[in-house]
Amino acid sequence: MKTLTVALPGREYSILIERGLLAQAGERVRAVLPRARKLAVVTDRNVEPLYSGPVLDSLGASGFEVRLFPVPAGEESKNPSQLAALWEGFMDFGLTRTDGVAALGGGVVGDLAGFAAATILRGVAFIQIPTTLLAQVDSSVGGKVAVDLAHGKNLAGAFYQPKLVLMDPCVLDTLPLPVFMDGMAEVVKYGCIWDRDFFDFLAARPSREALMADIEHILYTCCDIKRQVVAEDELDTGLRMILNFGHTLGHAYELAGHYAQWSHGQAVAAGMCAAAKLGVALGGTPVDLPAQIETVLSALGLPTQISCAKEDYAAAVGLDKKGAGTEITLILLDQMGRAVPCQMAKSALLEQLNALPGR
């Protein structure tokens, strides 16, 4: 088993990575929640028939009274109405302050269940059991939980750290190829912003089979990077902003596709390519770097360019949570493996974006 600790004083938690870990969920959760009687398990209807059985059996064997709360699969479930339905369901279940909520699923389930856990009874224990690559390397670690509003994604949320993160690489075997590669956008991001050697490692493994052969190392490396960043800047006011590389522009592409045409990973992939080109235009990014990123992403079947209207860029930049007043912090690369924040006027950023070829 590979183990990492997110070292937040008073809120430390472990990330466990091991094949077959779902069958150990009960004993692992019991170790961090010794007083809990009940555990509400939130999942989606795609994951439910695949993995809820072994998880519920394991939790039950460890003495938990468990109730499953399945929600429809997809981003549309991450809304205030579904959040309120979970609150009422938790109360019907008789959840108390010493009990907990577990998220069994991808990023949507983790965000929704986490925000429900953060707000019911002013906060109960939260366990992450991510079942997608994107959730395992990104959204399950760091404590960002949220729901979407009509104005945009993740606009109502909180920072609420889990008590434990359980990652079983075996669950990735059932992911459709596009969903697996969706998560690879975030994996490549870690190489771009933090670790040149890791980027080169990924470049040498341009297939799912090659990546899965080293998946424990990949998960460990991504989570290790993120936990270091989160431990230094939990509330996303400094270093943690570098995790936003590709996301400001990626959110514009998601918006341009009405959150249906482009997945989050596809949008982030194109966003990283655009951010690299923007960095070159601004004089801070080496001219050969965009081609390096495009080569790796293309080999993984991810888009390197998405057309975007001025209006969608403007809307996404206006809603970006890295913005303050008339300025925004854009994350650029000054070399492969090192990200730097670039503060600029939103109007200046929009001018540069609208000048990009193929926008």
N, C-alpha and C positions, 0 to 999 in steps of 0.2 A: 504494500500500500504506500502511495505517496501522500504526504501530509504537509499542509501549509497552515500557518497561523496568521490571521489578520490581527495585528497588534494595535488595537484601539483601547486605551486604558478604560477598564470597567466594562468593555463591550467586546472583549477578545472572542474570536471564534475560529474554528478549524475548518479547513477545506480538505475533504478526504477523497482520494482518487484511486479506484480499484475496480477491476472487472468483477462482476457478481455482487456489487455492494448493495443493490436493491434488496437482496435477500437478508441483508444485515441491518436494514433500516431500523427495525424495532430496537435492537440493543444499542445502536449508535445514538438514536434519539433519546432513549431512556437515560443514557449516560449524561446528557446535557439537560434533561427535563425530569429529574428524579421525583418531583412532587406532582407532576401533571397526571390527571385522570383521563382527560378527553383530548382528542386530537382531531381537528377538522382538516380534511385533506381536500384541497382544491385541485382539480385537474380539468382537462378538456376532453371532448368526446372522441377525439382521435387517439389520445394517450390512454384513456380509460380502459378499453379492451386489451391493450397491449401490456400495461404495467401496473394497473391499480391492484390486481389480484395479489401478486407477490408482496407488494408494499403493505397492503392492508393486513395480509396474513402475518407478516413479520411484526407489524405494530401491535396487532392483537395478541400475538404470542408474548409480547413484552408487557402486557397488562394495560394497554391503552384501550379505552372505548373510542372507537373510530367511526366517523361518518364521512362519506364521500360527497363532495359538492362539485359535480361536473358542470362545466359551462360550455357553450358552443365554441368550437375552435375558430381562431382568427382574431385579428385586431379589433373587430367590431365588438367583441366581448369586453374590451377594456374601457368601460364607460360608467358614468355615475349610477345608472339604473342597475347594472349588474353588481356594482359595488354595494348598493343598498340592499339588493337581494341577498348577498352574502351576509351582510350584517344581521338581517332578520333571520336567516337560516342558522347562523351561529347562536343566536339567542334562543331559537327553538330547540337547538341541540343542548342548551344548558351550559355553554362555554363559560368558564370563570377566569379570573385574572391569573390563576396558576396553570391554566391549560395552554394549548397552543394551536397554531395553524401551520400546515405544511403545504408547500406548492410543489405539485408533481406535474411538470410540463415544461414548455418553452418560456420564452421571455414574456409573452402576454399573461400567462398564468402566474408567473413569478411576480410581475408588476402588480397585477390585480390582487392576488392573495396577500402580497406583502403590504399593500396599502390598507387592505381590510384588517390585517393583523395589527398594523400600526395604529389604527383608529378605533377598533372595537374595544370597549372597556378601557379606553385611553392607552391601549397597547398590551398585546399578549405575545408570548414567544412565537418566533417565526423560524421555520425550517425550510431550506431550499433543496429540492431534489430535481435538478434541471435535466431535461430529456432531449434537448437539441444542442448542437455544437455551439450555436450562437449564445444560448443561455449559459452553457457551461463555461465558456471562455470570457463572457462579458457580463450579462445582466444579473446572474445569480450572485455575483461578488460585488460588494461595495455599498449595498444598502439603498440604492435608488429605487423607489417604488412609486407608482403613479397610475392614473387613469387619463384617458384622452378627453378633451372637450371639443365642442363644435369648432372652436377656433384653431385647434391643432393638437398634436400628440404630447402626452406627458405633461400637460399644463397644470394639473392638480395632483400633487404628490408630496412626498416627504423623504427624508433620509432616515432609514430604519434598518439597522443591521440585523441579519439573521443570527440565530444561535449556532447554526451548523449548516454546512453545505456538503451534500453527498453527491458525488459524481461517479456514475457507473458508465464507462466507455461502451459497454455492450449495447446500451440503448441506441447508440448511433447507427447500429447495423440496420435498423428498421427505417431510418430516415430516407425519404426520396432523395435522389441525387441533387436536385436543385436546392432542397432545404439544407443538405449538408454543405454544399458550396456557398450558400448564403452565409453560413457561419464562418466560412473561410475568409470572408472579407474582413471580419474583425480580427481573425488570427493574423492575417497579413499586416493589418494596422499596427499590431504590437511590434512587429519587426521594423516597420517604418519609423515608429516614434521612439524606440528604445534600444533595439538590439539588432545591429547589422548582421551579425553571424546567424541569428535566427531567421532573418529575411533570406539569407543565402541558403539556409537549411530548407526553407519552404520552397524556394525556387528550384531546388534539386528534386522535389517531390510533387510533380504536377498532376498526380492522379489520386483519386480517392483511395485506391488500394495502397499506394505508397504512403499516403498520409496516415491511414489507419494502422499501418505496421508500426508507426511511432506515435500513436495517438496519446499515450500516457505522457510522453515527453512534451508533446504539443500543449496538452491541457495544463500540465504543471508549469511550463514556461509562461504561458499567457496569464495564468492565475497568479504566479509569482510576481510578474510585472505589475499587475493591477493591484495586488495587495500592498506592494511597496508604495505605489502612488496614493492609494486610499489612506494608508496609515499616516502619510505626511499631510494629506489635504482631504479630509473626509467630506467637507462641505463644498468642495468644488469652487474654491475661490482663488486657487493658485495652480500648483502643479497638476492637479487632477484635470484641468482644462485640456491638457495635451491628449487625453483620451477622446477628445472631440474631433481629432483629425479626420477630415472627410465628412463629418456629420452636419456641419452648417449647410454645406452645399447639398449633401445627401438628403436633408430634410426638404430642400426645394424640389428635388427630383421626385420624392415621395408625394409631395403636394401636387406637382405637375401631373402625376399619374393618378390623382385622386385616391391615394393610398391603396390602389388596387393593381395598377399596371406594374409597379416596381416594388419588389420586396425591400426590406430594410437593408439587407446585405448588398443587394444589387445597387441600391442608391448610394450606400456608403462607398462601394467600390468606385463608382463613377465620380463620387465626391472627392475621393482621395486623388484621383487622376487630375481632376480640375484644380484642386488645391495645390498640387505639385506644379502644374502649369502656371497657376497664379503666382506661386512663389518665384518661379523663373522670371515672370514678367516684372515682379517687384524687385528683383535683383538679389534675393536672399537664398534661392535654391539652385543647386548645380544644374546645368542645362541637360545633363544626361539622366537625371533622376526620374523625370516623368516616364521615360521609355522603359526604365527598369521596372517600375511599378506596373505599367501597362502590360508588359510581357508576362509577369507572374499572374496577374489577374485574368488575362486572356486565356492562359493555359488552364485556368480553373473554371473557364466558362462564364466568367463574370463580365458585365459590361464596363467599358472604359470611358464611355461618353454617352450622355443622355441629353437630348435637346430640352431646353427649358426657356420659357417665356420670361420677359422682364418682370411681369406681374408676379409670377411664382417666386422668382428670386427675391423680389421686394417683400413679399408676404413672409417667406421663410426667414429672411434676415430680421424682419421686424419682430418676429416671435421668438427668435433664438434666445435661449436662456443665458448665453454668454454675453449678451448685449447689456449695456447700461446707458440709458439716455440716448444720445445720438451716436454713440460709439459701440464697437463690437470687437471682441477678441477672436481673431481667426488663428487657427493653428496651422503653421507651415513647417517645412523641413529645411534646416540649413545644411544637412547632410543625411545620408541614409542612416537611420538608427538614432537620429536626434531631432526632436520636435521643439519648436520655439513659438511662444505666443507673439502675435503681431496685432497690436491695438491700432485700429484705424476707424475713421468715420464710416458710418454705414453707407452714406452717399458715395464715398470714394470706393468702397468695396463693390457697390452695385455698378459703378462705372467700369471697374476692372472686369467684373463678371460678364457684363454685356459685351465686352470687347473680346472675350474668349472665342476662338474659332469653334463652330459647331454648337454654339449654345442653344 
